[in-house]
Structure formats: structure tokens, C-alpha cells
Amino acid sequence: MKPEVEHVLTMLDWMRRRRIWPNGLRYLWTDAFGLVLLVSLSKELDDEHYLDQAEWLVAEVERVLGRSRGIRIGEAPDRDGQYFHYLAMWLFALWRLGQHRPEYHARALELVREIHPRFIVPGIGVHWKMLEDLSGPYPGYGFGGLDAFQGLVTYRLLAADALESEISQMQALVEAAYPRLHVTQDLGLGMLLWLSHFDPQERWSMSVRARSLATLDAMWVDPPGYFCREPALRQVKFAFTNYGVSVGLQAVGAFADRVTRLNRFFATYRSHDHYDTDAITHVMGCSSWFPGLLL
């Protein structure tokens, strides 16, 4: 067994024993990465037991977070509403599971049709956060900077023909946005790199990849070996966001030594706050060590 897979299995066992994940509070972003992880382990280990766990996870997410349209952000009281970028990650995860059990691909397409017309304003943007029943935008929030990129990539993977109209709307937003897109947050840069690797020769992919790598290069803090939160916040660091950067770097094959360094650093780093036991830290960590079918 590969050492990185053995590490992930150890972490999964640790999380389960402490009721962190998958048997803790539901949170859609974490569950999306975790769902891909389970499908990846099934493929890597040739063990359908992980697909059974993946199906259980989908059922739990839909039971706890599912709404008549869309899926709530999280189970905790302060995680109300719906984020498009969380839903897009969940769609990607359903697509990966659907490659093995096709009914989940159909569920992903159904979810797109529930959420797309409520989040998107054609030619303008994608609402970053919506009310929980998708009746309107969540007060105080505008349009997402990366949401159209996530929608474009995810919709293409799901069904380029069946979602032709939705893809066209997302494509128009991406083409308008990418020349002036300026992202300085670590996780956003990691996600842009990850999105860019699915269609690496497109103009927008090449453009955002080059800018993201240049920005991240300026955010590398060595020693001890981590990416800071923003270029001007060199002492601010989060494990889970660094793990997201790691996935993006692995997707485009860049800074491999820094991926190794940050994994080593955050394996023993403690922030002494809730992030030390939050599922998002450790599930994202597993994805950094073993990205599997995220790539």
C-alpha cells in the first residue's frame, strides 16, 4: 500500500473514532471532498466497501442538508443558506460517484436544474450566497468571483450536451471575467489552479494558472514552509486552506517540493482553536496527501 494511502486510512480511522467525520456534523464543502476521497479509495484499493460508504454519505447529506431545492451549507445553526461554490463541489463529487453508480450522475443533473436558474443572472454573474429556499439572494452578499469558473468546469464534466444552455451562460461569464480576475486568497488560488487543469489549453485556464502560481510564489513562507493567507498577511496561516492550495498545485504539477513541505509542517501544527478538530482540516488534509480522483 502506498504510504500516503496508509496515512489517509489512519486519519479516517482517527476521525471516525472521535466522531469528527463522516459521523460528525454535516458540512457540504467537507462532505464533497470526503465523497471524492471515498470513491478514490475504492478505486485505489479495489474495494467496493468504500462505495457503500460513499452512498451512505450522500444519503446523510441529503437527509440532513437537503432542501426542496438545493442543499444547505451546513448542519450548524450559523451555516444556513446555500453557496454555489459548495454546491459545485458536491456536483463534482456526485459525478465521480456516478462513474461507478450511475444513479448519482442523474442526481447531479437534477440538482443543476434545481439551482442554476436561481443562482445565475445571465451576463451579470452568479450569486455567491442564496437564501435557504433559493427564493432570493442572501442579504449582504454579491456575486462570486470564482463561481462561474466552477460552474463551467463542473457542468462540462457532468454533461456537455444536456447542459448546453447552462454551459453557454457560464462560459460567457468566464470569458468576461478572467482577463481582470485578481485573486489573492490562498484557497481561492488553489481552487483556480484545480479548475484550470481540466481544460488546460483554454485561454482562461492558461491565464489564471500563470497569475495564480505567481501570486502563490510570493505567498510562500520559508521557513517553516506554508502559504500565508494573503500576500500582506505573512503570519496568518490555515491548515485546510494550505491543503486546498496543495490540491491545486498537484493538479497542475507545480511546486511539488512545497506540497511535501506544507504536508509535513501541518501534520504537527496546532492552531489551538476549533480548526484543530474541525472535519474540514482533516478531510482536506487527506485530499492533500492523496488527491485521487480530484485529479
Phi, psi and omega in degrees: 000138179298141180303322181292327178288319177300320177298316181296318179297322176296317179294319179298318178296318178298315180295319182293318181296330180262009179053044176268310179194142003273008184257028175250200179296141179284140176209118196299318180300310179298316182295328178295312178295321179294324179296315177298321179300315180296318178295322179296318179294323177301317179291314184296319185260359182053052185225109183289350176303326180288331174291324176297319176297322179297318179295321176299318180297315179300316180299320180292318178299314181292324179293316187273317188254344184295141177235175182300329170227124174081194185220130180298155181300309183199173185280328182298151185303327182273010180247047179276173181082185179225136174256135177293319184293331173291316179298322179296320177296322178294321176300316178300316180296318176298322178299316179297316177294323180294340175291341179252325180227097195301338181298336180281336172293317177297322178295324178295317178297321177298319181294321177303314183290337175286319191261328190303307184293347181265334179270325190268141168244101187307133180078354183243304181166186178244123178302132183288321181219137179241158171301158189297330178267007180061026180281345180179172179296148176289130183303136176091001181240148180251219181266145181283143180285326185250356188299320180294325178295317178295319179297315181301308183297313184293317180298320179297319179294320183293308187188092183298328182275311185294335182247033185302315181293316180296320179295319179299319179294318178293321180300318179298319179293319179296314181298325179285330189269324194296326182296333183249010182291128180227102182251133180234002181266139188304308183293321177300320178294319177298318180292324176298317177299315180299314179297324184292340187277352179282327175227071194293342183264358177290152183301316182295322180297312181296321182293308183289331178295313181298316181291322181295317180295320179296318179293316180296324179302322179284348182260000181282125181251112186219118357285163009265347178118073175205166173263128179285166185295315179218158180306327182268003183239064190291340179267353182267126183214145176228138180296312187295326179287324174298322177296325175294321174300317180303315179300316179297318179295320178293327180297323183257002177067044183236150173051047182301325180294326180287328174300313179299317182295315182291324176299318180294317182296311186282349175297332180243354181290139174231129179271348179060037172219194186296337181295339179295334181239000178291141181300325184301324179297313190275327175290318175297325176299317177300321180292329177289316179291324184218083182293334175051237186277009165291337182256000000 
